[in-house]
Amino acid sequence: MPNVDRRTLLALFGIASISPLLRAQTAPTRRVAVAKPGENRFPWHAKPQGNEIACKVTSADSAGACSIFELGVPSRSGPPLHVHHREDEWYYVLSGEFLFEVGGEPYHLPTGGSIWAPRDIRHRWANTTATEGKVILMCAPGGFENFFAELAKAPPMGSQNPAELHALDQLLVKYGMEMLGPPIFTVSHGPPKREEPT
């Protein structure tokens, strides 16, 4: 039998005794999450701004792995140029046509198209059709439903009131985001010129 010193032996026993506890804490949830058409699995206390948003898979459903949303997007609308420092995002176009700008590059996606937008890369997107479009949005890791819930109670994104702008900025900081520019379509203009990557 090899000669093992006392310190090594105690360390091995310590690791062996705590390993089952670590596995138990990180074991994924094994439950099914079902969302019927039109159903929202997250209880909004007010309607989120701009889009019809239904949370189909919550962070709790996925043990924190992701949150999945169905977004109804009005014609010629979408979010301002922004960046997420916590979440990667995947979009799938259910209906309509969308223009995505990710890292300054334009991507035109028809129904059935998808795009991966990694964290820390600025992006924006818009429904370019004359009717409402729909996308599926997956955020990883989960928890972004909490941002949408707080955004529903926040001042409007286009506010010029300094106190409201400060409140919006604090909300963005809380969720690891930054607003960097206007949406693709503004009220009085068409799509802006392509921005150079930073």
N, C-alpha and C positions, 0 to 999 in steps of 0.2 A: 504494500500500500504506500502511495507517495506520501511524503512528509508535508502536511499542510499546517501552516501556523494558525494560531488562535484567531487573529484578526481576520484572515481570509475566510475561515470557517464561519465566524459570526456574520460576516458580510453576506456570504452565500445563504445562510439561514434567513437573514433579514430579507433578502431579495425574494427567496422562495415563499416567505410568509406574506409578503405584500403583493406579489404578482396577481393572485386571484382577485384582490380588491381593485387593482388598477383595471383589469379586464372588465370587471363588473361595472365600473364607473364609465367606461368608454364604449360599452356594448351598445350598438344601435337599437333604436326602438323598432320593434317588430309588430307594427300595427298598420292596418289598411286605412287610407284616407280617401273618401269618395266625395266628389263634388258634382252635383247634378247640374244640368244646363241652367245658367242664370244664378246658381247658388254661390254664395260667398262664405268661405269658412272662417273669416276673421271679422269680428263684430265692429265695423266702422261706427263711430259715434256721430259722424257727419260725412257727407259725400266728399271724397277726395277731389281736389281741384282739377278742372280741365277734362279729365277722362272718366269714362265709366270703368271702374276697376273692381274686378272680382278676384279675391285671393282664393286660388284653387288648392294650393298646398301651403300650409303655414310652416314656420320654422319649428314649431312644436310637433307637427305631423312628421317632419323629416329628421327629427333629433338634431336640428341645427344645420343640416347639410345645405338646405336651400329653401327658398320661398318661390312659388310659381303663381303668376297672375295672368288673367285675361283682361286686356285693355281694349276698350272701345274708344277709337280716336276720331274726333270730328275731322272733316275735310280741312286740308291745309293747316294742320296744327301738329304740335309736338313740343317737347321740352326745349329749354334754352341749352346752349352749349355748356356742358358741365363735365365734371370728373368725379368718379367714385374712388376713394382710397381703400375701401374695405371689400367691396363686392365686385366679382366678375359678373357679366350679364350675357345671357343668350336670348335672342329674339327669334320668333318664328311667325311669319306673316300668315294669318288665317284668311284674311280677305283684304282686298285693296292692293295698292302699290305704295311702297314706302321708300323714301330716300334716307339713308343712314350716312352720316359723316363720322367716321371713326379715325382718330389720329390725323385729321385733315383730308382724308381720302373719301370720295363719294362712292356709295354702293347703292344701286337701284335694285330693290327687291320686290318681285311680284308675289302673288299668292303662292305659298309653298316654299318661299325662300327663307333662309335663316342666316344669322350672323352672330358671331361670338365677339363681344366687346370686353377685353380684359380690363381689370382695375388699373388705375393710374394712367389711362389713355383717355383723353378728352373726346367727347362725342355728343351728338345730337341727332335727332331723327324727326321725320314728319310724314304724315299721310299726304300723298300728292294727288289723290283722287278727289272727285267732286262729291263723293259720298263718304259716310263713315267707314273706316277700316278697322280691322281687329288684328292684334298681335298677342302672342303668348310671350311673356317675359319670365325668365328664370333668373333669380339672383342667388349667387353662391358666395359665401355662406348665407344661411337664412336670417330672417329678422327684419327685412326691408318693409314688411307690412306695417311695422311700427312707425316708420317714416311717413308712409302714406296716411296713416291714422292721424299723426300730428300735423301733417301738411293740410289736412282737411279743415283744421281749426286755426291755421295760420293766416296771416294777412295775404292778399293776392300777390302772386309772383311779380306782377307788373307794377306794384306799388311804388310811388315816389316819396312817400312819407318816411323821413329818416328813422323814426321810432319803429315803424313796421319793417323797414329794411334791416334794421339791427336785429329784430326778432327773427326774421327769415335767416339772416346770416348765422345766428346762434343755433337755429334748427339744423342748418346744413353742417355746421361744425360738429354738432352732436352726432350726426350720422356719417361723418367722414367724407363730406362732399364739398365741392366748390362750384359756384356758378362762374362761368368764364366769358359768356357772351350771349347774344340774342338767339332766339329760335331760328330755324331755317326760314319760316315765313313770319313776317311781321304784319301788322294791321295794314300799313300803307305801302308795303313793298313786296316783291316776289322773293325768291330765294336769294340770299346774299352771295357774293363772290366767294369762291373757295378760299379758306384761310390756310395760311402756311403752317405746317406742323411746328410745334415748339420743342 
